[in-house]
Amino acid sequence: MPRKMLVSVVVLCGLLALLVTINTGNAAKSAGVSNPAALPGPAQTNGIETPDDRLAEVGKQVPGFGGMFFDQDGTLQVYMVNQKGPVSDALMASLDEIITREIGGGERLSSKGIEVLEGQYSFLDLHSWHQQMSPTVLSIPGVISTDNDDGENRLRVGITDAPGVAEAVEKQLSELGIPREAVVISEAKEVWPELRGRRRPLRGGLQINFGNFLCTLGFVAVRQGITGFVTNSHCTNTQGGVEGTVYHQPSASGTTNRIGQEIADPTYFTGGSCPAGRRCRFSDTSFARVPHPSGPAVTTALGTIARPAVNSFTWNGVDTFTITAEAAPVVGQAVTKVGRTTGRTTGTIQQTCANFNVSGSTITQLCQSRASFASAGGDSGSPVFRITALPNVTLVGIHWGSGGVFSPITGIQMAGELGAVTTCAGGGC
């Protein structure tokens, strides 16, 4: 079964630099290093529902449910605590019905059915322990990430190789009363947020420029009746908070290529579920209106993403993917991302609803996902999606970190983040 590798998050000012000489102050701001303190956050999540909360709903209805993931053949593997021997038809039918309702939104997740694995821990216990563990453990210097590891029926903590970090984590687990054998502590790599011709209409996957940096346009959307696009918060002049960042496509040329202006970028909150001394959000996203008030008219194509060949950033300007649905990612699913640097790359979901400290900053991104697709500087903002029946795709998130870390669409659309954004062709979903 797949092992979900944890990644450390380091804010790469990385967005790709356009000029040889860069104003380091602006670079720091765009990376989120010098932001002012964020406003206090909610005590917990103010009723915000995460993908792990939906899995917990399954656990409430199916005693012993321990989590689930897709194997390499596309079969849904479900952990059941102390499940030995054959599984009754009644249990299988119940699992299928409840997972379809609670996780699939009425749609069966796998045409290949469900297989049951023996698990040691219920998802309800793991979910509760993770909620206790994450805020305190992420406050320990050297801790990179925490996660409810769906593929292993365990919790996982990713750490640096600095002396004493593992011991400090183990001490905290003991104080919280979380069974040590329920938590895997493993060394993690650092994750950095990452950052080519003029194209109209605007669509997902295109190069955009702000200041001295390049990023990727995530997807065209409508928010509160305003047409625009979503990209990363770290692809703004100041990460978190609205300062009217001006965007160009593909690069600045007076007002000729000016396409939009940032109008939504929530500040980072503190307190509650946010670790002490850090600032948190559930997505690395911002929203820009199109066109810019002092720029030329700009056409957009809602629900479309540029469609180059696999492992290529060269695009004919015609072939596109069409967003027809949105859904939370599930471990083991195949996904694709399209970005201005590495183009179209593919991988599988390896983590969902993991909390990441962004190294080199005080930012913690809550309930993020990670996949095995390739990425590089300038790919920040890339749309992440599942191909259903070409050209149709289901949007699952927006990429922001090296190692395939991305914010799921469920986090992007939370209250307190960007909220309701319409992304699908024809105004659906």
N, C-alpha and C positions, 0 to 999 in steps of 0.2 A: 504494500500500500504506500501511497506517496507520503514522504516526510516533508512537512512544511518548513522550509528554511527561513530563519529570521534575519532581518537586515537592519543595520543601524542607519539612522537617518542623520544626514549631515546636510545643512542647507548649502548648496553649491551656489554661490551667486550665479553660478553656472549658466543659466539662461545664456546663450552664446553671445560673447562680446562682438559687436560690429566693428569697433575701432581698435587700433593697436594701443592707443592711450585711452584708459578708462578712468573716469572719475570714481575713485574708490568709495567715496561717500555714498554716491548713488547706488553703486554695486551693493554695498552693505545693506542699504535700505531695501533694495529689491529682493534681497535674500532674507529679509526679516530679522536682521541682526540688531538693528538700532531702532526698532519700533518703540513708541512709548508704551507704558504699561497698559494692558487691556483692561476694560471695565470688568468688574466682578461678574462671574458667571452664575448659572443656576446652582441650586444646592445639589441637585443630581443632574437629571437631563430634562426636567420639566415635561415629562410625559413623552419625550422623543422615543420612538421605537426603532431599535437597531435590528439587523438581521439575526443577531444572537438572541434577541428577545423573541423573535418568531420561532426559532428553534426551541426556546424555552417553552413556548406555547405547545409545541408538539410534546415536549417532556411532561407537561401537566396532564395531557390527555392519554399518553402512552407510558405507563409506569415502567421505568427501567431504560427508557430511551437515552442513548449515550452520545448522540451526534451522528453525522452522516457525511459522505463524500462520494464523488464519482471515481471509479477505478479507470485504468487505461483503456478498457473496453467500452466505457460509457455506461456500465452498470452501477446503479446506486447502491452503495454499501452503507448499511445502517448498523450502528452498535446498539446492542441490548445487554444490559447488565446481567451477568450470570446466566446467559442464555446458552444452554448446552443441549445438544441433540437437535432433532428436527423442529422446525417452527410450524405452529398450527396455521391452517388456512385462515382461520378467523383473525389471528394476529397479523398475518401478511395483508389481509384485506383492510384491516384497521389502519395499519401503517400507511398503506397506499392512499387511502382516503384522506387521512389527516394531513400527511405531507403534501398531497396535492392541494388541499384547501389552504393550509397555513403557510407553505413555502412557495408553492407553484402558482398561487393566485387562481386556482381552479384548473390549471394546466398540469398534466402529468410531466414530471421532470425527466423521466427516462423511459424510452420505448423498450429497453432491455430488461426492465423490471427491477426488483429489489432483492438484494441478498443480505442476510443478517449475520453479523459478526459478534463474537462474544466480547463484551466490554467489561471494564472493571468499575467505571465511574458513570453515574447518571449525568446527563447534560445539565440538569437542574443544579446538581452539586458543583460541577465545573463552572457553570455560569456564575453562581453565587461566589465561589472562591475567586474567580477572575475579577469580579466587581470589587471584592475586598482587596485583592492583591495589587491590582494595577496602579491605583493612585500612590500607594506607599512605595512599592518596588521601583516604579519609574522615577521616584525622587532620589534614588540611590545613584551617586555618580558612577558612570561606567555601565549602567543598564541601558540597553538599546531599545528593547521592545518587549511587550507581553502579548500573549495570544492564547485563545482557547483553540488548541490544535485539533481541528475536526478530523484529520486523518489518522490521529494517534490515540484519541480518547484520553488525552492528557492536556494539562496546561504547559505552556512553554515560555521561558524567559530568555531573551537574547542579550548577551553581555559582551563587553570588550575583554581583551586578555589582561587587563590591568590587575595587579595583585590585590587580593582581598574582596573583589566584587562578588564572586560566587558565594563566599562565606557570609557577606553582608546580606545577600538575597536569602540564603538559607536561614539566617537568624530571623529575618523578617517573616518568613513563612512559618517558622516555629511560633513566633509571637502571635501570629494571626490564627494559629491552630489549623493550618492547611497541611494535609498529609504530604510529607516530602516526596514520597513515591508517586504522587499525582502530578508532580511538576518536573519537566525536563529543563535543565539549565544548559544552554549551549552557546558557544562563541558565535558571534554574528559579525557580518560585514557591514560597513557603513553605507548608508543610503544617502545620496545627494539629489536634490531636485535638479532636473535637467532642462536645459534648454537645448524655397529656392526660387520664380517668375510671378509676375502679376497675374492674378486670376479673378475673374468676375463671372458669375456671382460668387460671393463668399460662401465657403462651406468648410466643414471640419477637416483637419489635417493640414491646412495651409500655413505657411510661414507668416508670422506677424512680427512687427517691430515696435518697440517702445524705447525711447531714450537711446542708449548704446547697445541694446540687447535684442536678441531674437528669441521667440518662443513659437508655440504652435497654437493655432485656433482650435479649440476643442470641438464645439458644435454650435451652430446657429440655433437660437432659442427665442421664445417670446416670454417675457417676464413682466407681470403687471401691465399687460397691454403694450409693452415696448419691445420692439424687435432689436436683437443684438446678438452677442455671442458670449460663450463661457470660455474662460481660460483660467490659468492658475492665479491665485492671490500673489504668489511670489513673482509673477509676471506683471507686476505693477510697480510704480515708483516706490511705494511703501507697502509692505505686506501687512494686510489687516487695516481697514479704514479706507475711506474714499478721499482721494486727492485729485481726481480727474485725470488720471493717466491717459495720454493720447496715443492711439494705436495707428500704425500704417501697415499696408500690405502691398508688396512684400517688404519694402523698406522706405525710409523717409525720403521725400522729394518735395520739400515745401508742403503745400496742401494737396498736391496732385494725388498722392497715394493715401491720404488721411482717410481712415475708415470708421473710427469710432472713439468713444470716450468712456472710461470707467465710471459707473454710477452705483455699483453695489459691491462691497467687499467688507463683510462683517469684521469687527474687531475681535481679537482673541480674548477669551474670558479666563478668569482665574477662580480658584476655589471650587468647592463641590467635588466633582469627579476629576478635576484637574490636579495633577500632582503639585505639591508645595513648591513654590519658587519657579513654576513654569506657567506658560500661557497656552491655551488650548482652543482647538476647533475640531469640527467633524469633517471638514473638507478644506483642501487647498484650492479654493475657487474664487473667482470674481466675475462680474458681469459688466459688459460694455455695450452702450447703446450704439446703434448704427442708423444713420451716418453720424459723424461728428457734427455738432451744430455749425461749425465754421468750415466744414469740408464739403466736397462734392457729393452728389447723389451716389449711392452705392447699392447695388442689387445683392440680395441674399437668397440662399436656397435652403429653406427650412427642411431639416430631416435628411440632409445629404452629407456624405463624407467622401473625400477624394479616394479613388480606388486604383493605386498603382499595383504593379505585380509584387508578389511576395519577395521580401528582402530587397526592395528597390524603392527609391524616393523619386524616380522619374515617372511623371504622370502625363497622360495625353490630354488632360483637361476635359475629357468627355465621360469616361467610365466612373461611376459613383456607386457607393453603397447607400441604401435607403433605410433610415431608422424607422422601424414599424412598431417597436415596443421598447420598454425599459424594464429592467429587472435587477435584483440584487445578485451579486456573484455567488457561486457555490464552488467549493473546493473540488478540483478535478475537471472543471469545465474548460473547453478550449476557447481561447479568446485571441483577438487581434487588436493591434494598435497601429495608428497611422500618424507619423510625426515628421517634421521638416528635415531631420538629420538622418535617421536610420530608415525612414519610410515605413513600409508595411512589414511588420514582424509579428510572429505568432508565438503562443505559449499556452500554458495551462495555469489555472488559478491554484495557488499554493497556500494562501492565507486569506481569511476573511475576518473582519472585525478585530483586527490587531491594533494595539496602541503603540505608536512609534515616537520616541524622542528624536527630534531633529538635531543632530550633532552640530556643534558650532553655534547654537542659538538656545534660547529658553523655550522654544516651541515644542509642544507635544500634539501630534495629530491622532485623534481618537477614532477607533473603529474604521481603520483603513484596510485595504486589500493589497495583495501582491501576486504577481504572475511572472512566468518565466520568459516573457518576450524580451528581445534585445532593445536597448535604448541608449541614447547618448545625449550630450549637451545640445540644447535646442529643441529636444523632443518634449520639453515641459508643456503641458496643456493638451497633449495628444488624446483624442477620443479612444476609449477602450470598449470593445463590443464583441458579441457573439454573432457569428454568421449563421443564420437560420436556413434560408433558401435564397441563394443569390438572386437579386442583389440585396435582399432584405436582411437586416441585422437587428439585434437587440442591444441597445446601449446599456452598458453596465458601469461606466465611470469615466474618470479623467485622470490621466497619468501625471505624476509630479516628481517621482523619485527614482534614482538609479536603482537597478535591481528589480524594476517592474512594479514599484509601489504606486498605487493609485487610490483616489478617493471614489468610493462607490456612489452611484447615482442616488441611492437611498440617503446617503449623508449630504450630498449636494442639495437635495430638495427638502432637507429638514427645516423646520421653523428655527430661526436664528442663523441659518446658513443662507443660501440663495432662495430657499422656499420653492414654491411651485414654478417650474419652468417648463414650457411646452417645447418638446424637441422633435416630435415625430412629423413626418411628411403628412400633409393634409390636416395638420392641427390635432391629430389624434393623441393617444396616450397622454 
